[in-house]
Amino acid sequence: MNDDFGAIVEGIKEGRNIYSNLKKCITYVLSSNVPEIVPFLLFILAKWPLGLETIMILIIDLGTDLAPTISLAYEEAEDEIMNVKPRTPDDHLISWRVMFIAYGTIGVLETIAAYFAFF
């Protein structure tokens, strides 16, 4: 709608912000899956007691995943977003690095903290 060169720069900035916010939302949602499934696996394999029943976990999941994810989606762009190199065509939204951060670090830390609070 606008043939100004500044509009192109703003469009690129907005696209990068949307990509960044989607990546944050996906990482948040993936990281919450680990502390939800590990207690059931430990209950089955090691007979550790369950802290919450299944329906309670589902209710907590519905109540705590929606609002933070929406707030992450509308987060303002970082100051340095235009200094980041452009993505390559083979760069995916969910990479091995994002999965490692979500499952391997954040999810494990949440699980340990939840078990520490439970016991």
Jmol script that loads the backbone (N, CA, C; Angstrom):
load data "model"
ATOM      1  N   MET A   1       0.803  -1.188   0.000  1.00  0.00           N
ATOM      2  CA  MET A   1       0.000   0.000   0.000  1.00  0.00           C
ATOM      3  C   MET A   1       0.853   1.262   0.000  1.00  0.00           C
ATOM      4  N   ASN A   2       2.122   1.095   0.380  1.00  0.00           N
ATOM      5  CA  ASN A   2       3.011   2.237   0.506  1.00  0.00           C
ATOM      6  C   ASN A   2       4.267   1.950  -0.305  1.00  0.00           C
ATOM      7  N   ASP A   3       4.664   2.875  -1.184  1.00  0.00           N
ATOM      8  CA  ASP A   3       5.840   2.642  -2.007  1.00  0.00           C
ATOM      9  C   ASP A   3       7.103   3.275  -1.412  1.00  0.00           C
ATOM     10  N   ASP A   4       7.048   3.648  -0.153  1.00  0.00           N
ATOM     11  CA  ASP A   4       8.192   4.222   0.537  1.00  0.00           C
ATOM     12  C   ASP A   4       9.184   3.114   0.891  1.00  0.00           C
ATOM     13  N   PHE A   5      10.494   3.394   0.730  1.00  0.00           N
ATOM     14  CA  PHE A   5      11.526   2.406   1.038  1.00  0.00           C
ATOM     15  C   PHE A   5      11.517   2.044   2.520  1.00  0.00           C
ATOM     16  N   GLY A   6      11.174   2.983   3.389  1.00  0.00           N
ATOM     17  CA  GLY A   6      11.106   2.718   4.818  1.00  0.00           C
ATOM     18  C   GLY A   6      10.065   1.668   5.163  1.00  0.00           C
ATOM     19  N   ALA A   7       9.025   1.563   4.347  1.00  0.00           N
ATOM     20  CA  ALA A   7       7.991   0.550   4.590  1.00  0.00           C
ATOM     21  C   ALA A   7       8.556  -0.854   4.385  1.00  0.00           C
ATOM     22  N   ILE A   8       9.499  -1.000   3.453  1.00  0.00           N
ATOM     23  CA  ILE A   8      10.127  -2.303   3.222  1.00  0.00           C
ATOM     24  C   ILE A   8      10.931  -2.713   4.459  1.00  0.00           C
ATOM     25  N   VAL A   9      11.685  -1.770   5.003  1.00  0.00           N
ATOM     26  CA  VAL A   9      12.485  -2.047   6.198  1.00  0.00           C
ATOM     27  C   VAL A   9      11.577  -2.412   7.373  1.00  0.00           C
ATOM     28  N   GLU A  10      10.486  -1.677   7.536  1.00  0.00           N
ATOM     29  CA  GLU A  10       9.538  -1.984   8.615  1.00  0.00           C
ATOM     30  C   GLU A  10       8.881  -3.349   8.407  1.00  0.00           C
ATOM     31  N   GLY A  11       8.609  -3.704   7.154  1.00  0.00           N
ATOM     32  CA  GLY A  11       8.039  -5.013   6.861  1.00  0.00           C
ATOM     33  C   GLY A  11       8.995  -6.142   7.206  1.00  0.00           C
ATOM     34  N   ILE A  12      10.273  -5.956   6.883  1.00  0.00           N
ATOM     35  CA  ILE A  12      11.283  -6.962   7.233  1.00  0.00           C
ATOM     36  C   ILE A  12      11.410  -7.072   8.745  1.00  0.00           C
ATOM     37  N   LYS A  13      11.413  -5.934   9.424  1.00  0.00           N
ATOM     38  CA  LYS A  13      11.509  -5.938  10.888  1.00  0.00           C
ATOM     39  C   LYS A  13      10.312  -6.657  11.505  1.00  0.00           C
ATOM     40  N   GLU A  14       9.126  -6.404  10.993  1.00  0.00           N
ATOM     41  CA  GLU A  14       7.926  -7.062  11.521  1.00  0.00           C
ATOM     42  C   GLU A  14       7.962  -8.566  11.253  1.00  0.00           C
ATOM     43  N   GLY A  15       8.434  -8.969  10.074  1.00  0.00           N
ATOM     44  CA  GLY A  15       8.551 -10.389   9.762  1.00  0.00           C
ATOM     45  C   GLY A  15       9.541 -11.092  10.672  1.00  0.00           C
ATOM     46  N   ARG A  16      10.661 -10.453  10.946  1.00  0.00           N
ATOM     47  CA  ARG A  16      11.641 -11.035  11.865  1.00  0.00           C
ATOM     48  C   ARG A  16      11.078 -11.128  13.273  1.00  0.00           C
ATOM     49  N   ASN A  17      10.303 -10.132  13.678  1.00  0.00           N
ATOM     50  CA  ASN A  17       9.700 -10.153  15.003  1.00  0.00           C
ATOM     51  C   ASN A  17       8.688 -11.295  15.119  1.00  0.00           C
ATOM     52  N   ILE A  18       7.884 -11.496  14.092  1.00  0.00           N
ATOM     53  CA  ILE A  18       6.905 -12.588  14.098  1.00  0.00           C
ATOM     54  C   ILE A  18       7.617 -13.941  14.179  1.00  0.00           C
ATOM     55  N   TYR A  19       8.686 -14.104  13.401  1.00  0.00           N
ATOM     56  CA  TYR A  19       9.452 -15.358  13.416  1.00  0.00           C
ATOM     57  C   TYR A  19      10.048 -15.598  14.803  1.00  0.00           C
ATOM     58  N   SER A  20      10.623 -14.557  15.386  1.00  0.00           N
ATOM     59  CA  SER A  20      11.224 -14.669  16.715  1.00  0.00           C
ATOM     60  C   SER A  20      10.174 -15.012  17.768  1.00  0.00           C
ATOM     61  N   ASN A  21       9.027 -14.372  17.710  1.00  0.00           N
ATOM     62  CA  ASN A  21       7.971 -14.644  18.685  1.00  0.00           C
ATOM     63  C   ASN A  21       7.391 -16.048  18.530  1.00  0.00           C
ATOM     64  N   LEU A  22       7.263 -16.522  17.291  1.00  0.00           N
ATOM     65  CA  LEU A  22       6.795 -17.898  17.075  1.00  0.00           C
ATOM     66  C   LEU A  22       7.772 -18.903  17.661  1.00  0.00           C
ATOM     67  N   LYS A  23       9.055 -18.640  17.489  1.00  0.00           N
ATOM     68  CA  LYS A  23      10.078 -19.532  18.026  1.00  0.00           C
ATOM     69  C   LYS A  23      10.009 -19.563  19.556  1.00  0.00           C
ATOM     70  N   LYS A  24       9.776 -18.407  20.176  1.00  0.00           N
ATOM     71  CA  LYS A  24       9.637 -18.343  21.636  1.00  0.00           C
ATOM     72  C   LYS A  24       8.407 -19.116  22.098  1.00  0.00           C
ATOM     73  N   CYS A  25       7.295 -18.963  21.399  1.00  0.00           N
ATOM     74  CA  CYS A  25       6.061 -19.669  21.773  1.00  0.00           C
ATOM     75  C   CYS A  25       6.240 -21.177  21.661  1.00  0.00           C
ATOM     76  N   ILE A  26       6.841 -21.623  20.588  1.00  0.00           N
ATOM     77  CA  ILE A  26       7.057 -23.055  20.381  1.00  0.00           C
ATOM     78  C   ILE A  26       7.992 -23.612  21.442  1.00  0.00           C
ATOM     79  N   THR A  27       9.065 -22.890  21.755  1.00  0.00           N
ATOM     80  CA  THR A  27       9.993 -23.347  22.791  1.00  0.00           C
ATOM     81  C   THR A  27       9.292 -23.449  24.136  1.00  0.00           C
ATOM     82  N   TYR A  28       8.449 -22.476  24.458  1.00  0.00           N
ATOM     83  CA  TYR A  28       7.720 -22.512  25.726  1.00  0.00           C
ATOM     84  C   TYR A  28       6.777 -23.710  25.795  1.00  0.00           C
ATOM     85  N   VAL A  29       6.029 -23.930  24.752  1.00  0.00           N
ATOM     86  CA  VAL A  29       5.065 -25.035  24.755  1.00  0.00           C
ATOM     87  C   VAL A  29       5.780 -26.384  24.786  1.00  0.00           C
ATOM     88  N   LEU A  30       6.871 -26.520  24.030  1.00  0.00           N
ATOM     89  CA  LEU A  30       7.609 -27.785  24.036  1.00  0.00           C
ATOM     90  C   LEU A  30       8.244 -28.052  25.389  1.00  0.00           C
ATOM     91  N   SER A  31       8.765 -27.006  26.034  1.00  0.00           N
ATOM     92  CA  SER A  31       9.443 -27.217  27.316  1.00  0.00           C
ATOM     93  C   SER A  31       8.478 -27.646  28.411  1.00  0.00           C
ATOM     94  N   SER A  32       7.218 -27.294  28.301  1.00  0.00           N
ATOM     95  CA  SER A  32       6.258 -27.697  29.338  1.00  0.00           C
ATOM     96  C   SER A  32       5.832 -29.144  29.183  1.00  0.00           C
ATOM     97  N   ASN A  33       6.148 -29.781  28.079  1.00  0.00           N
ATOM     98  CA  ASN A  33       5.765 -31.179  27.888  1.00  0.00           C
ATOM     99  C   ASN A  33       6.614 -32.137  28.718  1.00  0.00           C
ATOM    100  N   VAL A  34       7.880 -31.811  28.922  1.00  0.00           N
ATOM    101  CA  VAL A  34       8.782 -32.710  29.648  1.00  0.00           C
ATOM    102  C   VAL A  34       8.333 -32.911  31.093  1.00  0.00           C
ATOM    103  N   PRO A  35       8.090 -31.840  31.869  1.00  0.00           N
ATOM    104  CA  PRO A  35       7.666 -32.081  33.259  1.00  0.00           C
ATOM    105  C   PRO A  35       6.288 -32.725  33.377  1.00  0.00           C
ATOM    106  N   GLU A  36       5.532 -32.741  32.299  1.00  0.00           N
ATOM    107  CA  GLU A  36       4.225 -33.386  32.347  1.00  0.00           C
ATOM    108  C   GLU A  36       4.312 -34.879  32.075  1.00  0.00           C
ATOM    109  N   ILE A  37       5.256 -35.316  31.256  1.00  0.00           N
ATOM    110  CA  ILE A  37       5.334 -36.732  30.901  1.00  0.00           C
ATOM    111  C   ILE A  37       6.299 -37.513  31.781  1.00  0.00           C
ATOM    112  N   VAL A  38       7.358 -36.874  32.287  1.00  0.00           N
ATOM    113  CA  VAL A  38       8.360 -37.576  33.087  1.00  0.00           C
ATOM    114  C   VAL A  38       7.768 -38.200  34.348  1.00  0.00           C
ATOM    115  N   PRO A  39       6.889 -37.511  35.095  1.00  0.00           N
ATOM    116  CA  PRO A  39       6.323 -38.180  36.284  1.00  0.00           C
ATOM    117  C   PRO A  39       5.580 -39.477  35.958  1.00  0.00           C
ATOM    118  N   PHE A  40       4.910 -39.536  34.836  1.00  0.00           N
ATOM    119  CA  PHE A  40       4.203 -40.761  34.467  1.00  0.00           C
ATOM    120  C   PHE A  40       5.179 -41.865  34.092  1.00  0.00           C
ATOM    121  N   LEU A  41       6.257 -41.485  33.400  1.00  0.00           N
ATOM    122  CA  LEU A  41       7.264 -42.490  33.059  1.00  0.00           C
ATOM    123  C   LEU A  41       7.955 -43.017  34.309  1.00  0.00           C
ATOM    124  N   LEU A  42       8.272 -42.136  35.249  1.00  0.00           N
ATOM    125  CA  LEU A  42       8.900 -42.582  36.496  1.00  0.00           C
ATOM    126  C   LEU A  42       7.930 -43.385  37.358  1.00  0.00           C
ATOM    127  N   PHE A  43       6.650 -43.077  37.274  1.00  0.00           N
ATOM    128  CA  PHE A  43       5.651 -43.866  37.996  1.00  0.00           C
ATOM    129  C   PHE A  43       5.580 -45.282  37.439  1.00  0.00           C
ATOM    130  N   ILE A  44       5.628 -45.392  36.120  1.00  0.00           N
ATOM    131  CA  ILE A  44       5.547 -46.706  35.483  1.00  0.00           C
ATOM    132  C   ILE A  44       6.837 -47.500  35.686  1.00  0.00           C
ATOM    133  N   LEU A  45       7.985 -46.842  35.481  1.00  0.00           N
ATOM    134  CA  LEU A  45       9.266 -47.549  35.518  1.00  0.00           C
ATOM    135  C   LEU A  45       9.820 -47.749  36.931  1.00  0.00           C
ATOM    136  N   ALA A  46       9.716 -46.725  37.791  1.00  0.00           N
ATOM    137  CA  ALA A  46      10.358 -46.791  39.100  1.00  0.00           C
ATOM    138  C   ALA A  46       9.368 -46.793  40.254  1.00  0.00           C
ATOM    139  N   LYS A  47       8.076 -46.774  39.963  1.00  0.00           N
ATOM    140  CA  LYS A  47       7.024 -46.761  40.977  1.00  0.00           C
ATOM    141  C   LYS A  47       7.116 -45.551  41.914  1.00  0.00           C
ATOM    142  N   TRP A  48       7.607 -44.395  41.379  1.00  0.00           N
ATOM    143  CA  TRP A  48       7.592 -43.155  42.163  1.00  0.00           C
ATOM    144  C   TRP A  48       6.154 -42.672  42.233  1.00  0.00           C
ATOM    145  N   PRO A  49       5.766 -42.049  43.333  1.00  0.00           N
ATOM    146  CA  PRO A  49       4.375 -41.589  43.433  1.00  0.00           C
ATOM    147  C   PRO A  49       4.091 -40.410  42.504  1.00  0.00           C
ATOM    148  N   LEU A  50       2.846 -40.353  42.053  1.00  0.00           N
ATOM    149  CA  LEU A  50       2.418 -39.234  41.213  1.00  0.00           C
ATOM    150  C   LEU A  50       2.013 -38.061  42.102  1.00  0.00           C
ATOM    151  N   GLY A  51       2.488 -36.874  41.758  1.00  0.00           N
ATOM    152  CA  GLY A  51       2.135 -35.690  42.519  1.00  0.00           C
ATOM    153  C   GLY A  51       0.751 -35.175  42.171  1.00  0.00           C
ATOM    154  N   LEU A  52       0.362 -35.336  40.918  1.00  0.00           N
ATOM    155  CA  LEU A  52      -0.931 -34.856  40.437  1.00  0.00           C
ATOM    156  C   LEU A  52      -1.596 -35.936  39.598  1.00  0.00           C
ATOM    157  N   GLU A  53      -2.901 -35.942  39.628  1.00  0.00           N
ATOM    158  CA  GLU A  53      -3.648 -36.857  38.768  1.00  0.00           C
ATOM    159  C   GLU A  53      -3.651 -36.314  37.337  1.00  0.00           C
ATOM    160  N   THR A  54      -4.014 -37.162  36.400  1.00  0.00           N
ATOM    161  CA  THR A  54      -3.992 -36.802  34.991  1.00  0.00           C
ATOM    162  C   THR A  54      -4.900 -35.617  34.685  1.00  0.00           C
ATOM    163  N   ILE A  55      -6.090 -35.619  35.211  1.00  0.00           N
ATOM    164  CA  ILE A  55      -7.031 -34.532  34.928  1.00  0.00           C
ATOM    165  C   ILE A  55      -6.528 -33.215  35.503  1.00  0.00           C
ATOM    166  N   MET A  56      -5.838 -33.272  36.640  1.00  0.00           N
ATOM    167  CA  MET A  56      -5.283 -32.050  37.223  1.00  0.00           C
ATOM    168  C   MET A  56      -4.189 -31.461  36.339  1.00  0.00           C
ATOM    169  N   ILE A  57      -3.365 -32.328  35.774  1.00  0.00           N
ATOM    170  CA  ILE A  57      -2.308 -31.863  34.886  1.00  0.00           C
ATOM    171  C   ILE A  57      -2.908 -31.237  33.634  1.00  0.00           C
ATOM    172  N   LEU A  58      -3.971 -31.832  33.107  1.00  0.00           N
ATOM    173  CA  LEU A  58      -4.627 -31.253  31.932  1.00  0.00           C
ATOM    174  C   LEU A  58      -5.228 -29.884  32.234  1.00  0.00           C
ATOM    175  N   ILE A  59      -5.838 -29.739  33.395  1.00  0.00           N
ATOM    176  CA  ILE A  59      -6.420 -28.450  33.775  1.00  0.00           C
ATOM    177  C   ILE A  59      -5.325 -27.401  33.951  1.00  0.00           C
ATOM    178  N   ILE A  60      -4.239 -27.778  34.606  1.00  0.00           N
ATOM    179  CA  ILE A  60      -3.117 -26.852  34.775  1.00  0.00           C
ATOM    180  C   ILE A  60      -2.528 -26.494  33.422  1.00  0.00           C
ATOM    181  N   ASP A  61      -2.426 -27.467  32.545  1.00  0.00           N
ATOM    182  CA  ASP A  61      -1.875 -27.237  31.208  1.00  0.00           C
ATOM    183  C   ASP A  61      -2.721 -26.230  30.436  1.00  0.00           C
ATOM    184  N   LEU A  62      -4.021 -26.395  30.479  1.00  0.00           N
ATOM    185  CA  LEU A  62      -4.907 -25.460  29.782  1.00  0.00           C
ATOM    186  C   LEU A  62      -4.838 -24.066  30.384  1.00  0.00           C
ATOM    187  N   GLY A  63      -4.726 -23.994  31.695  1.00  0.00           N
ATOM    188  CA  GLY A  63      -4.710 -22.703  32.361  1.00  0.00           C
ATOM    189  C   GLY A  63      -3.398 -21.962  32.271  1.00  0.00           C
ATOM    190  N   THR A  64      -2.299 -22.691  32.184  1.00  0.00           N
ATOM    191  CA  THR A  64      -0.993 -22.027  32.221  1.00  0.00           C
ATOM    192  C   THR A  64      -0.309 -21.918  30.870  1.00  0.00           C
ATOM    193  N   ASP A  65      -0.751 -22.608  29.867  1.00  0.00           N
ATOM    194  CA  ASP A  65      -0.093 -22.516  28.563  1.00  0.00           C
ATOM    195  C   ASP A  65      -0.670 -21.419  27.684  1.00  0.00           C
ATOM    196  N   LEU A  66      -1.934 -21.149  27.817  1.00  0.00           N
ATOM    197  CA  LEU A  66      -2.601 -20.230  26.898  1.00  0.00           C
ATOM    198  C   LEU A  66      -2.154 -18.781  27.072  1.00  0.00           C
ATOM    199  N   ALA A  67      -2.271 -18.235  28.269  1.00  0.00           N
ATOM    200  CA  ALA A  67      -1.957 -16.816  28.496  1.00  0.00           C
ATOM    201  C   ALA A  67      -0.480 -16.474  28.251  1.00  0.00           C
ATOM    202  N   PRO A  68       0.477 -17.259  28.775  1.00  0.00           N
ATOM    203  CA  PRO A  68       1.877 -16.920  28.484  1.00  0.00           C
ATOM    204  C   PRO A  68       2.233 -17.024  27.008  1.00  0.00           C
ATOM    205  N   THR A  69       1.654 -17.988  26.316  1.00  0.00           N
ATOM    206  CA  THR A  69       1.951 -18.128  24.899  1.00  0.00           C
ATOM    207  C   THR A  69       1.411 -16.945  24.111  1.00  0.00           C
ATOM    208  N   ILE A  70       0.220 -16.482  24.461  1.00  0.00           N
ATOM    209  CA  ILE A  70      -0.341 -15.303  23.786  1.00  0.00           C
ATOM    210  C   ILE A  70       0.506 -14.075  24.064  1.00  0.00           C
ATOM    211  N   SER A  71       0.976 -13.938  25.306  1.00  0.00           N
ATOM    212  CA  SER A  71       1.808 -12.772  25.622  1.00  0.00           C
ATOM    213  C   SER A  71       3.142 -12.833  24.895  1.00  0.00           C
ATOM    214  N   LEU A  72       3.695 -14.028  24.708  1.00  0.00           N
ATOM    215  CA  LEU A  72       4.938 -14.149  23.936  1.00  0.00           C
ATOM    216  C   LEU A  72       4.712 -13.811  22.467  1.00  0.00           C
ATOM    217  N   ALA A  73       3.542 -14.122  21.956  1.00  0.00           N
ATOM    218  CA  ALA A  73       3.251 -13.853  20.548  1.00  0.00           C
ATOM    219  C   ALA A  73       3.187 -12.361  20.245  1.00  0.00           C
ATOM    220  N   TYR A  74       2.791 -11.558  21.212  1.00  0.00           N
ATOM    221  CA  TYR A  74       2.659 -10.117  20.998  1.00  0.00           C
ATOM    222  C   TYR A  74       3.816  -9.311  21.583  1.00  0.00           C
ATOM    223  N   GLU A  75       4.928  -9.959  21.863  1.00  0.00           N
ATOM    224  CA  GLU A  75       6.079  -9.277  22.426  1.00  0.00           C
ATOM    225  C   GLU A  75       6.698  -8.333  21.398  1.00  0.00           C
ATOM    226  N   GLU A  76       7.175  -7.198  21.875  1.00  0.00           N
ATOM    227  CA  GLU A  76       7.815  -6.211  20.997  1.00  0.00           C
ATOM    228  C   GLU A  76       9.154  -6.743  20.479  1.00  0.00           C
ATOM    229  N   ALA A  77       9.600  -6.205  19.366  1.00  0.00           N
ATOM    230  CA  ALA A  77      10.863  -6.627  18.769  1.00  0.00           C
ATOM    231  C   ALA A  77      12.042  -6.156  19.616  1.00  0.00           C
ATOM    232  N   GLU A  78      13.098  -6.976  19.654  1.00  0.00           N
ATOM    233  CA  GLU A  78      14.314  -6.584  20.336  1.00  0.00           C
ATOM    234  C   GLU A  78      15.005  -5.474  19.556  1.00  0.00           C
ATOM    235  N   ASP A  79      15.851  -4.724  20.228  1.00  0.00           N
ATOM    236  CA  ASP A  79      16.541  -3.609  19.581  1.00  0.00           C
ATOM    237  C   ASP A  79      17.487  -4.074  18.469  1.00  0.00           C
ATOM    238  N   GLU A  80      18.088  -5.221  18.648  1.00  0.00           N
ATOM    239  CA  GLU A  80      19.105  -5.710  17.716  1.00  0.00           C
ATOM    240  C   GLU A  80      18.538  -6.626  16.631  1.00  0.00           C
ATOM    241  N   ILE A  81      17.242  -6.642  16.442  1.00  0.00           N
ATOM    242  CA  ILE A  81      16.641  -7.611  15.518  1.00  0.00           C
ATOM    243  C   ILE A  81      17.057  -7.362  14.063  1.00  0.00           C
ATOM    244  N   MET A  82      17.328  -6.132  13.717  1.00  0.00           N
ATOM    245  CA  MET A  82      17.738  -5.840  12.342  1.00  0.00           C
ATOM    246  C   MET A  82      19.236  -6.062  12.117  1.00  0.00           C
ATOM    247  N   ASN A  83      20.004  -6.290  13.186  1.00  0.00           N
ATOM    248  CA  ASN A  83      21.435  -6.574  13.046  1.00  0.00           C
ATOM    249  C   ASN A  83      21.721  -8.058  12.876  1.00  0.00           C
ATOM    250  N   VAL A  84      20.712  -8.888  13.048  1.00  0.00           N
ATOM    251  CA  VAL A  84      20.865 -10.330  12.881  1.00  0.00           C
ATOM    252  C   VAL A  84      20.925 -10.649  11.394  1.00  0.00           C
ATOM    253  N   LYS A  85      21.817 -11.590  11.040  1.00  0.00           N
ATOM    254  CA  LYS A  85      21.923 -11.996   9.639  1.00  0.00           C
ATOM    255  C   LYS A  85      20.607 -12.631   9.171  1.00  0.00           C
ATOM    256  N   PRO A  86      20.275 -12.493   7.904  1.00  0.00           N
ATOM    257  CA  PRO A  86      19.062 -13.146   7.384  1.00  0.00           C
ATOM    258  C   PRO A  86      19.176 -14.663   7.486  1.00  0.00           C
ATOM    259  N   ARG A  87      18.033 -15.322   7.643  1.00  0.00           N
ATOM    260  CA  ARG A  87      18.015 -16.777   7.729  1.00  0.00           C
ATOM    261  C   ARG A  87      18.315 -17.373   6.364  1.00  0.00           C
ATOM    262  N   THR A  88      18.865 -18.571   6.395  1.00  0.00           N
ATOM    263  CA  THR A  88      19.095 -19.300   5.149  1.00  0.00           C
ATOM    264  C   THR A  88      17.802 -20.000   4.758  1.00  0.00           C
ATOM    265  N   PRO A  89      17.648 -20.360   3.488  1.00  0.00           N
ATOM    266  CA  PRO A  89      16.405 -21.030   3.059  1.00  0.00           C
ATOM    267  C   PRO A  89      16.167 -22.377   3.748  1.00  0.00           C
ATOM    268  N   ASP A  90      17.222 -23.040   4.198  1.00  0.00           N
ATOM    269  CA  ASP A  90      17.039 -24.338   4.853  1.00  0.00           C
ATOM    270  C   ASP A  90      16.921 -24.218   6.377  1.00  0.00           C
ATOM    271  N   ASP A  91      16.840 -23.000   6.908  1.00  0.00           N
ATOM    272  CA  ASP A  91      16.661 -22.776   8.337  1.00  0.00           C
ATOM    273  C   ASP A  91      15.190 -23.002   8.693  1.00  0.00           C
ATOM    274  N   HIS A  92      14.946 -23.855   9.663  1.00  0.00           N
ATOM    275  CA  HIS A  92      13.578 -24.213  10.041  1.00  0.00           C
ATOM    276  C   HIS A  92      13.170 -23.516  11.335  1.00  0.00           C
ATOM    277  N   LEU A  93      11.884 -23.407  11.546  1.00  0.00           N
ATOM    278  CA  LEU A  93      11.352 -22.792  12.757  1.00  0.00           C
ATOM    279  C   LEU A  93      11.718 -23.615  13.988  1.00  0.00           C
ATOM    280  N   ILE A  94      11.609 -24.920  13.870  1.00  0.00           N
ATOM    281  CA  ILE A  94      12.003 -25.815  14.961  1.00  0.00           C
ATOM    282  C   ILE A  94      13.271 -26.538  14.528  1.00  0.00           C
ATOM    283  N   SER A  95      14.388 -26.127  15.098  1.00  0.00           N
ATOM    284  CA  SER A  95      15.675 -26.738  14.776  1.00  0.00           C
ATOM    285  C   SER A  95      16.087 -27.671  15.912  1.00  0.00           C
ATOM    286  N   TRP A  96      17.199 -28.370  15.715  1.00  0.00           N
ATOM    287  CA  TRP A  96      17.710 -29.239  16.761  1.00  0.00           C
ATOM    288  C   TRP A  96      18.106 -28.423  17.984  1.00  0.00           C
ATOM    289  N   ARG A  97      18.573 -27.206  17.764  1.00  0.00           N
ATOM    290  CA  ARG A  97      18.969 -26.343  18.874  1.00  0.00           C
ATOM    291  C   ARG A  97      17.746 -25.963  19.712  1.00  0.00           C
ATOM    292  N   VAL A  98      16.651 -25.596  19.055  1.00  0.00           N
ATOM    293  CA  VAL A  98      15.427 -25.244  19.773  1.00  0.00           C
ATOM    294  C   VAL A  98      14.903 -26.453  20.538  1.00  0.00           C
ATOM    295  N   MET A  99      14.932 -27.625  19.934  1.00  0.00           N
ATOM    296  CA  MET A  99      14.458 -28.821  20.622  1.00  0.00           C
ATOM    297  C   MET A  99      15.348 -29.159  21.815  1.00  0.00           C
ATOM    298  N   PHE A 100      16.662 -28.974  21.681  1.00  0.00           N
ATOM    299  CA  PHE A 100      17.557 -29.244  22.801  1.00  0.00           C
ATOM    300  C   PHE A 100      17.307 -28.268  23.943  1.00  0.00           C
ATOM    301  N   ILE A 101      17.114 -26.995  23.605  1.00  0.00           N
ATOM    302  CA  ILE A 101      16.832 -26.002  24.643  1.00  0.00           C
ATOM    303  C   ILE A 101      15.511 -26.321  25.331  1.00  0.00           C
ATOM    304  N   ALA A 102      14.488 -26.646  24.552  1.00  0.00           N
ATOM    305  CA  ALA A 102      13.160 -26.896  25.119  1.00  0.00           C
ATOM    306  C   ALA A 102      13.126 -28.178  25.939  1.00  0.00           C
ATOM    307  N   TYR A 103      13.582 -29.278  25.352  1.00  0.00           N
ATOM    308  CA  TYR A 103      13.488 -30.567  26.023  1.00  0.00           C
ATOM    309  C   TYR A 103      14.665 -30.823  26.958  1.00  0.00           C
ATOM    310  N   GLY A 104      15.863 -30.521  26.494  1.00  0.00           N
ATOM    311  CA  GLY A 104      17.063 -30.904  27.231  1.00  0.00           C
ATOM    312  C   GLY A 104      17.430 -30.020  28.390  1.00  0.00           C
ATOM    313  N   THR A 105      17.144 -28.754  28.325  1.00  0.00           N
ATOM    314  CA  THR A 105      17.551 -27.870  29.417  1.00  0.00           C
ATOM    315  C   THR A 105      16.359 -27.359  30.211  1.00  0.00           C
ATOM    316  N   ILE A 106      15.472 -26.623  29.571  1.00  0.00           N
ATOM    317  CA  ILE A 106      14.347 -26.023  30.292  1.00  0.00           C
ATOM    318  C   ILE A 106      13.426 -27.107  30.850  1.00  0.00           C
ATOM    319  N   GLY A 107      13.083 -28.085  30.050  1.00  0.00           N
ATOM    320  CA  GLY A 107      12.184 -29.149  30.504  1.00  0.00           C
ATOM    321  C   GLY A 107      12.762 -29.958  31.651  1.00  0.00           C
ATOM    322  N   VAL A 108      14.049 -30.270  31.568  1.00  0.00           N
ATOM    323  CA  VAL A 108      14.693 -31.041  32.636  1.00  0.00           C
ATOM    324  C   VAL A 108      14.753 -30.222  33.919  1.00  0.00           C
ATOM    325  N   LEU A 109      15.087 -28.944  33.816  1.00  0.00           N
ATOM    326  CA  LEU A 109      15.129 -28.087  35.003  1.00  0.00           C
ATOM    327  C   LEU A 109      13.753 -27.946  35.644  1.00  0.00           C
ATOM    328  N   GLU A 110      12.714 -27.809  34.828  1.00  0.00           N
ATOM    329  CA  GLU A 110      11.352 -27.744  35.375  1.00  0.00           C
ATOM    330  C   GLU A 110      10.974 -29.046  36.071  1.00  0.00           C
ATOM    331  N   THR A 111      11.369 -30.172  35.503  1.00  0.00           N
ATOM    332  CA  THR A 111      11.071 -31.459  36.105  1.00  0.00           C
ATOM    333  C   THR A 111      11.767 -31.606  37.451  1.00  0.00           C
ATOM    334  N   ILE A 112      13.038 -31.250  37.501  1.00  0.00           N
ATOM    335  CA  ILE A 112      13.793 -31.354  38.753  1.00  0.00           C
ATOM    336  C   ILE A 112      13.189 -30.432  39.814  1.00  0.00           C
ATOM    337  N   ALA A 113      12.836 -29.214  39.424  1.00  0.00           N
ATOM    338  CA  ALA A 113      12.238 -28.279  40.372  1.00  0.00           C
ATOM    339  C   ALA A 113      10.892 -28.783  40.879  1.00  0.00           C
ATOM    340  N   ALA A 114      10.094 -29.377  39.999  1.00  0.00           N
ATOM    341  CA  ALA A 114       8.793 -29.886  40.411  1.00  0.00           C
ATOM    342  C   ALA A 114       8.958 -31.059  41.374  1.00  0.00           C
ATOM    343  N   TYR A 115       9.886 -31.971  41.083  1.00  0.00           N
ATOM    344  CA  TYR A 115      10.104 -33.088  41.995  1.00  0.00           C
ATOM    345  C   TYR A 115      10.689 -32.623  43.321  1.00  0.00           C
ATOM    346  N   PHE A 116      11.557 -31.634  43.288  1.00  0.00           N
ATOM    347  CA  PHE A 116      12.109 -31.087  44.526  1.00  0.00           C
ATOM    348  C   PHE A 116      10.991 -30.501  45.389  1.00  0.00           C
ATOM    349  N   ALA A 117      10.088 -29.763  44.771  1.00  0.00           N
ATOM    350  CA  ALA A 117       8.965 -29.182  45.525  1.00  0.00           C
ATOM    351  C   ALA A 117       8.016 -30.273  46.019  1.00  0.00           C
ATOM    352  N   PHE A 118       7.838 -31.323  45.239  1.00  0.00           N
ATOM    353  CA  PHE A 118       6.918 -32.396  45.628  1.00  0.00           C
ATOM    354  C   PHE A 118       7.440 -33.186  46.821  1.00  0.00           C
ATOM    355  N   PHE A 119       8.704 -33.583  46.746  1.00  0.00           N
ATOM    356  CA  PHE A 119       9.261 -34.393  47.824  1.00  0.00           C
ATOM    357  C   PHE A 119       9.608 -33.549  49.030  1.00  0.00           C
TER     358      PHE A 119
END
end "model"
wireframe off; spacefill off
backbone 0.3
color backbone group
